[in-house]
């Protein structure tokens, strides 16, 4: 298969090591994933509040969360070296297998999230004596956002520290 100019550009972008220090260690990647999950929850929650709530004040929260969310998305994509963003022809066999594993694990996690959402929406309907439709749309939007982002979160958490980074840490310690 031939690679296009776009493929080469995206490969270079995803493998740019200038910002590697931001996601060089497992702890930093976990922190980035945690912050990204939190920003996603805040953004989606504020968007749901804007759409289904009485006012537009929460739209400012969505706008404020968007820039750091985009930057963190870039950090997570950089930490995976474009595992989920690059076309299959740009990945080697090991990366293709890893991408399949990440997607399968994310799918299983999302399945259990859907089960929890159904149980939660049903419990809300029963306990609050409210119609189920009052809970369904916000829950579906939240689960959709998690389904969309889960492969990226799983991939970033599964990335192993690079051997060269570990050797540099030991060299500095001695």
N, C-alpha and C positions, 0 to 999 in steps of 0.2 A: 504494500500500500504506500501511496505517496503522502507525504506530509505537506500541508499548506503553510503559507506564511502565517496565518492565524495560529495554527498548531505550534509552530516554532516560537511565535511571540508569547503565547500562553505558557509554553514549557519554560521559556526563559524567565518569565514573570514568576511562575510558581516555584522555580528553583533558584531565585535570587537570594543569595545568602547574606545580603547587607543587614537584614533585620533578624538574622538567625538567633541572636542573643536573646531576643524577646521570648522565643519559644524553645530555647536550647535544652532545658531540663524538664523532667517530668513534672516537677512542682510548678514551674511557670506555665506549662500547658494546662495543668489542672486548674490553676488560678484563672487562666484565660477562658477555659470552658465554663467554669463557675460564673465568671462575670458575664459571659455571653448568654448563659441560661437565664441569669437574673435580668439582664437587659431585655432579653426576648420576652420574659414573663411580664416585666413592667410595660414594655411597648405593646404587647398584645392585650394585656389587661386594660391599659389606657385606651387603646383603640376600641375595644369592646365597650368600655364606658362611654366613649365619645359617640359611638354609633347607637347604643341602646339607652344611654343616659339622657338626662334633661339638658345638659349644656355642652359647650364646646371647649371648656377649660382643659380637659384632659388631652385635647389635641396638641397642646403645648408640650405635654409630657412625651407624647409620641415623637414630636419633632426634636425634642431634646435628647431622647434616647437613640435616635436614628444614627447620628454621626458616630458615637462610640460603638454602636452595634456594628456598623459597616466596617470600622477599623478592626474590631475584634474578629469579625468574619474573615477579613484579610489575614490576620495573624493565624487563625486556625487553618485556613487554606494553605498558608505558607508552611505551617508546621507539618502538614501532610504532604507537602510538595505537590499539591494539585491532584491528589489521589481521586477525588470525586469530581474535579472540575475539568481535568484533561480528557480528551477523547481516548478511547481504548487503544488506538494505533500509536499513541505517544507513550504508553505504559509498557513495561516489560512484563514477563510472565508472573514474576513474584508480585508485582503491583496489581496486576489483574486479579490474582487470587486473593490478595489482601482486600481489594475493593469489594469482591464478592462476599468475603467474610464480614466486612464492616456492614454492608447492606443487609445481610442476613441477620446479624445481631441487632442492628437498628430496627429491623422489621419485627423481631421477637419482642424487643422492648416496647415498641409502639403498640403491638398487640395487647400487651398487659396494661399499657396506659389506656387503651380503648376500653378494656374490661373495667378498669377502675373508674373511667368516666361514665360508663353506663350505670354502674352501681352507684356512683356519687349522684348522678342526675336523678336516678330513681329514688334514692334516699332523700334528696332535697325535696322532691315532689311529695313524698309521703310525710316527711317531718314538717315541712313548711305549709302543708296543705295548699300547695300552689299547683297550677297546671304544669305538666311536664314540659310543655313547649317553652315555658319561661326559662328553663335551664338548658334546653337542648342547644340552641344556637350559640350562646357563649361557650359552652363546653366543646361543641364541634369546632369552633374557631380556634380555641386553645389547643385541642388535639391536632388539628390540621397544622398549626405552627410547629408543634413538637414533632410531628411526622416529617415535616419539611426539613427541620434542622437536625434531627436525631442522627442521621448518617455522619454529618460533619462532627458532631460532638463525640460520637463513638470513635470515629477515625482519629480525631485529635487525642483522645485518651489512650488509644492503642499504639500510638507512635512510640518507638523505642528511642532512647537517647543515642546520639551518634557516637561511635567509638572514638572518633577524634576529639570530641568534646570532653569525654571522660578522661582521656589521656592528658589533655591540657590541664584539667583540674588537678590531677595527680602531680603533674610537673610543677605547677604553681605551689603546691603544698610542701614540696621537698626543697 
